[in-house]
């Protein structure tokens, strides 16, 4: 299954029927991608499920309709078992950024977290999840795929938000404050935390 968000509404590509859902159910082979994007951005559709005969083939075809941008980032945990958040564009987010040409995914994840938060003494633990969202930029629809890793830090240094990237706050949050932050975050960030807690 692949879950792609556009305006916080999901497009779910799957090869099995869901038990229950109030999302529109469509057959992938009869789908026009531009039409479902319009429905999710302009209409009242809560989400769309695309039933695929061959999931991997359909996913490859789906991605071909977009400029794919690869990024990576981290869910960072400190010694107090707090989570590192950034505040950008009026929402709480996790540090991430584009993978540069010739750069490894893991290297990009560590670099982006360090740059966006001014943090040091990072160690990369395990891969968590890849998230997807669609956004419109430069007169075209882009599909961003972001690879997320769990990271740890032993640093007690002052965090420095990367202002030139629109980040106004970088801070660690305990479990209670994390739950509060997630009320003003993105659906993909919820998926990352869900995956993190599934691992334990």
N, C-alpha and C positions, 0 to 999 in steps of 0.2 A: 504494500500500500504506500502511496505517496500523497502527502497533504501539502497543498500549496495555498498560501494566503494572498488575497488581494483585498485591500481595504478591510483587513481583519475578518474577511469571510473566506471559508475554505472551498477549494476545489480538491476533491478526493478521488484519486485514481485507484481503482481496486479491481481484483478479479474474483471477488466474492461479495455476495449480497449482505448488507447490514441487516440486523434483525429489525431495528426500528430507527427511523430518522425522519425529521421534517424537512430534509433537504430534497431538492429536485433530483430525480434519478434519470440519467440519460445513458444511452449506449454510445461508447466512445466512437465507434466507426461512423455513427450518424451525426457527430458533433462538429460544429463550426466553432473553432476556438475564439475567434473575435466576437461571436455572438454571446458566448458564456461570460466573457470578460465584460461585455456591455451590461449583461443582466446583473452581474455582481457589483458593478460600479455605479450603475444608473438606476437599477430597479430595487425592489424590495426582497429579492431572493436572499435567503439566509446562507445558503451554501449549495453546492452542486456535487453529486456523486457521479463519476463517470465509470461505468462498468466496462471492463476491458477483457477481451477474449485472450489476449497475450499481453500481460502487464508490462513487461520490459520493452516490447515492441511499441506499445502505446506511449510509454514514458519517453522513449527516444523520439517519437514523432511529436509529442507534446512540446518537448524542449526545443525542437527545430523551429518553432514559431516565435522564438524569443532570442534576444541577445543574452547569452548566459554570462553572468558575472560571478566569479568564484571569490569567496571570502572565508575567513576563519576567525575564531575568537575563543574566549574562555569563560568558564564558570570558576571563579577564583575563590578559594577558601583560606582563611587565615588561621592562626593558632587558637583563636577564640571560637572557631567554627562559624565565623560570620562570612557572608557572601559580598563580593565586590560588585557594586552597581555604579552606573553612570547616569546622569540626568541630561537629556538632550531632546530638544524639540517638544518640551512639555511632558515627556514621559520618561519613566525609569527603564533603563536598558542595560545590556551587558556589553563590555568592550569587545569590539570586533572590527575588521576592516578587510580591504581587498588584498588578495594575494598578488604580489608583484611578479613580474616576468622572471622566470628562472628560480623562484623561491619555492621551497617546500611548504606544504600546508601547515605542518607543525611549527616551522620557523616563523611563518606569517602570524600564526596565532599568538605566539609569545611576543613577537615584535609589536603587534597591534595593542595588546594589553599593556605592555610597558609604555608605549607612546601615548596612549589615550588616558592613562591614569598616573603616569610618573612613578610606577611601582618597580621594585627590584626584588631580587632573591626569589624569582619564580621557578617552580619546577612543574613540568607538564606530566600529568598523571595519565588518565586514559581518555580515549575517544568516547564521546557521549552520543551525539546525534547530528544529522545534517538537516537543516531547516530550509524552507523555500518560501520566497514571497515575490510577487510580481509588482513592479512599479513602472510608471511611465516617465521617461526622461529622454531628451534629445529626439523628440518626435517618434519614439518607438517604445514598445513594451519590452521591459527587461525582466529576466528571471534571475534573482540572486539566490545562489545556493551557498549557505554558510555552514562550515564544518566546525563543530564545537568540541572543545576538550575541557576536561576537568583539570584544574591547576591548583597548586598550593603555594603559599608564600609564608616565609618566616620574617618578613620585613615589618618593622614597626614605624617606618618612615612616614613622613607627611605625604599624602597623595596630592598630585598636581594634575587637575583636569586639563585636557588639551583644548584650550579655548578656541583655537583656529579651526577645530573640527566641530564647533558648536556645543562642546561639552562644558557645562557650567558647574557640575558637581561630580566628584568621584569619592565614594565612601563605602565603608563596610557596614552591613546591616545584620542584626541578629535575626533569629527566626521570626519573631513577632513583627519586626519592621520590614522584613522581606515579604511577608504575607500582605502587609499594607501596601508596599511598593508594587506588588503584582496586580493590585487593583487598578493601577495606572501604568500598565505596561502593554506588551504585545502578546498575541496568542502564541507566537513562536517561542517567546521567553517562558511561557507556561509549559510548553513541551519540553524544554531543556530541564526545568526543575522536576517535572514529572519523571523524566528519564533518570535524573540523578538519584531520586529517592527510590526508584525501582531497583537500582544497583545495590541498595543496602537493605 
